[in-house]
């Protein structure tokens, strides 16, 4: 089994950045954490940040130390190949973890397919024809089942894949508490209700996050995951043509950026055309996302309102993260651990699925 050390991962990430095929001549996004259709670093890419901000009872980093010590190596080997073939996969897997944790907690419910007893979350408004990366999770699970049958949960695979994708894209590493178990239920209603839309106002975003036990620091920090990936035109077209119901564009859009987006997303049709959330470095995990917001070049309403929403200290956080990438990385590591601790199933609750798409 290949072992990928952090120093090697950072080099791979550099390779991935320059091998990306996304066109950046003009904005064409990868909606990451929330949005429809779509934590402590040391300042160095791929650096280990320590524990990243506490654990959850029943979760601890050494959970598989004896039962499946090669678990992370297996995850990383599959991710390395998948992201090398398609850098967008990294953002897809990061987003999968978010959309899982915001519904029923971090229990891999988002991976369940429709069945006689399951109404899949994959069919919700925020997820349908939008979430990707399921085949990569399937491959990881199959390899883990060969090595350590019915040991590593799908929920932990999502958490490990989100961290690995961040590192392979040049972002921070963090110590990850493990030991989540998989749900035997899904919530289509919860998926429709708990994932905020990309045109959300700042108060709405804060409310959605607070319902999950996350604060405004977590909101701004985790929004920074939009430094990688793309979003479909349908998620931001309103900003170009009818932001406030008066057939006018969003006045907070920088003018040249606005015209570039219009060239990608016509007023009618083209809903599935894509544009990078961070057109400057769409496959590299860095703090450019925040620099672009300060220039009026945030792609989604939910991105730009972090600067313009006039609530709390989100504007100050955007400026701080723009100025200090290491600070952003530290907070991202902590917020990812915090998000990964949302209502996990532990102990005898749930199960370890043999196939992530269906209950045992």
N, C-alpha and C positions, 0 to 999 in steps of 0.2 A: 504494500500500500504506500503510495507516494505521500510524503509529509511536506506540507507547504508552510514554511516559517514566515513570520511577519515580514522580515526583510525582503524575502523573495516575493511576497504578495505585493509589496509596494512597487517592485520593479515590473511585475506583471501589470499592475494598474497603469503604470506609465505607458506600457506597450498598448494597452487597450485604448487609451485616450487617442493615440495617434492612428489606431486602426479603425476607429469608428467611421461608419458610413453615413451618419446623419448629415444632411445638408444644413450648413449654417450660414449660407450666403444671405438668406433672409429667414426670419423666424418660420419654421415649419412644424408639442410638448408631450410629455410623458407624465400624466397625472399620477401623483405618487401616493400620498397618504390618504387624503380624503378627496372628494371631488367625483363628479359623475363622469363616467367615461374614463374615467381613468382609474454610548453617550459618553468617561472623560478622556479625550485625546490629549496628547502631550504637545500638540502643535506640529508634530511630524507625521507624515502620511503613514498609516498602518501602525503607528506606535501604540503600545499598550497603555491604557489609561488608569489602571487600577480597577477597583470594584465598580466604578461608575455610579454608585449611589444606592447602596443598600439592597437587601434581598427581600424575599417574601417567605413566610413560614412554609417549609416543605420544599423550597427551591434552593439549590446550592450548586456552585460551579462544578464540584467534583462528583455530581450525581452518577455519571456513567464511568467513573474511574476504574471500577472493577468489572462491571457488567458489560461495558462496550467501550474500552479505552480508545479505540480507533474511530469513534463516531465522528468527531470533528474533521479528522483527516479524510474520511469518506465524503462528508459534505463538501469540503473544500475541493476535492479532486473533481467532483461533478460540476461544481460552480465554475472552477477554472476553465474547464472545457466549454461550458455553456456560454459564459460571458465572453470568452475569446471568439466564439462563433457569432455572437450577437450581443454587443455591449448593453443594449436596452434591457436585457434579461435582469440585470442587476436592480434597476429601478422597479421592475415588475415584481421581483421577489420581496423587495423592501415594502412595497405597497401591499402585497398579500398579507404580510404580518400585521400591518395597520388595520386593514379591513377585517381581519380575523379578530384582533383584540378589542375593537370597538363594538363588537356584537357578541354578547354572551361571555366576554373575556377571552383570554388567549387559549383557546381550546381546539383549534383546527376545525371549527364548525364550517368555516368558509370553504373547506376542501370537499365537503360531502356533496355527492351528486344526488339528483332526484331519485327517489325510490318510493315504495308503497307507503312508507312512514315518514319520509323526509321531503320537505319542500326546500330545495337548494337555495342557499344565499347567492349562488352564482346568477340567479335570475332576477335579483333586485335591481332597482334603478341605477344605483352607483356601480354595480358590478357587471351587469349584462353586456356582452360584446365589448368588455373593457378589461376586466382582470385577465392577466396572463401569467405564465410561468408554471402552470399546473403539471406540465409534462416533466419539468425539471424536478419538481418535488416528487413525482412518481419515480423517477430514476434514482434519486437519492434514497427513497424509501426501499426500493427493490434491493439496492446494494446493502443497505443496513440490515434488511431482513436476511440476506444471505450470510452476513457476518455475525449478526446478533439477533436471532429471531425474537420477535415480539418484545423488544427491549426499549428502543428509542421511539418516543411518541411523535406523531405528526406535528403536534403543537411545538415541540422542541425543534423539530426539523425546520419549521417556519422561522423560529427565533434564531437558530444557527445560520440559516440561509440569509436572513436579513443582515446579520452581523458580517458574514462572509462577503456578501455582495457589496457592503459598504467598504470593507477593507480592500477588496479587489478593484474597487473604483478609485482608490486613493484616499479614502477616509479613515477615521479612527477605528481602532480596535478597542474592545472592552471585555472585562470579565463578566461572563454571562451566567446568571443563575439558571439551573436546569431542573427538570423533574416534573414538568407539566404533563398532564394526561389528556387524552382526547375525549371530546364529548360524544354522546350517542344521539344528539339532537342538533338541529340547526334552527335558525330563526330568520325566515324571509322577511317577516314584519320588522324585526329588529334591525336588519340590514337596511331596509328602506328608511327606518326612523333615526338611526344613530350615526350615520355617516353624512356630514354636512356637504351641501352642494358647493360647487366651485364659485358660485356667485354670491356666497354668503357674506353678510356684513360682519364686521369685527365682533360686535356683541353676540351675534349668533354663533360664531366660531368659538368664542370664549365659553358660551353656555354648553355647547356640545362637548368641549374638552372638560369642563368642570364636572359634567355628569359622569365622566370616566375617572375622576379624581386627579385630573391634570390641570395645571395652572397656565397663566399667560406666558411664563418662561418656557414651559413645555410646548405651547402652541407655536411660538416663534421659532424655537429650536427645531422642532420636528418638521415644521414647514420648510426648513432648510434642506430637508431631504429632496426637495424639488430641484436641487442643484444637479440631479441626474434625471434623465427621462424626458418623456414627451406627453402632450395632451392632445386630445382630439378637438377639432374646431368647434364642435357642438358645445364644449365646455367653456369657451370664451367668446363665441361669436356675438353674444349679446353686447359685449363691451365695444365691439366695432361698429354696430349699427343701431342699437336701441337700448342703451344702458339704463335709462330712466323712464322708458315708455314714451319718449318724445322723438324717436327716430334720430337721435344724435349719439355719437360715440362717447365713451367714457373720457371725460376731460382730464383724467389723471394719466392717460396714456401719452408717453413721449411721442412726438409727431412722426419722426422717421420710423420708429418702431410700429406705430399704428399703420402706416402705409405698407410696411413690409408684411404685417399680419393680414391686411386686406388682400394682398397678392396671393396669399395662401388660402384664405377662407373667403370665398365670395358670399354675397348677401343671401343667395339661394343655392342650395346644394353644397357638396363638399364637406358635409358634417364630419366625415371620418378622415379627412386630411389631418395631418399632424404637425405640431410645432414644438420645438424644444422648450421646456420650462426655463432652462438656462441656455440661451443660444450661444453664449460665449464659450462654454466648456460643457456640452451636454452629456458627456460620458465620464467626466471627472468629478469626483466628490470634493468640492472645495467651498469657499465662501463667496464665490462670484454671484450666486443667487441674490445675496443681500446687497451687493454693489449695484446690481441691475435694478432692484426695487428702488434704491435711492435715486436712480436716473429715470424713474417712471417706466421701467421696462420689465415689470412683473407681468407674467402672462395671464394669470387668473385674477379675477376680482379678489379672491381669498388670499392671493399673494400680496397685491398692492395695498389692500386695506391694513396690512400690518404696519404700513407707514402712514397712511392717510386716515385711519379709523378714529383717531383722537380718543382712544380709550386706554387707560392704564399706561404702562411703560413699554408698549410694543415698539413704538418708534425708537426709543432709546436702545432697545435690544437689537433692532435691525442695524442701527448705526454701530453699536459695539461689535456685533458679529462681522460687519463689513470691514471694520478696522483690524480685527484680530481673529484670524482663522483658528488659532490654537484655542482661543476662548470658545468659539463655536463648537469645535471638536469636543472639548471637555463637556460642554452642556449637552451636546447631542448624545454622547455616551451615557450620561446620567439619565436623560429623558427616555432613551431607548430601554434602559433597564426598568425605569419606572413604568413605562407603557407595557413592557413585557410582563409586569407583575399584576396587570388588571385581571382580577378574579380567575386565576388559573385553577384548574382541577388538580388536586394533589392527593397523595395517600391512596385510599381505596376508591376514590371518586373517579368516574369515567373509566376509560380503558386505554390500552395501547393498540391502536388499529393495525391490522396486518396490511391493509390497503387503505390509503388515506382518503379514498373516494367513497368508502362505505364502512358502516359499522361491522364489527365482527359477528 
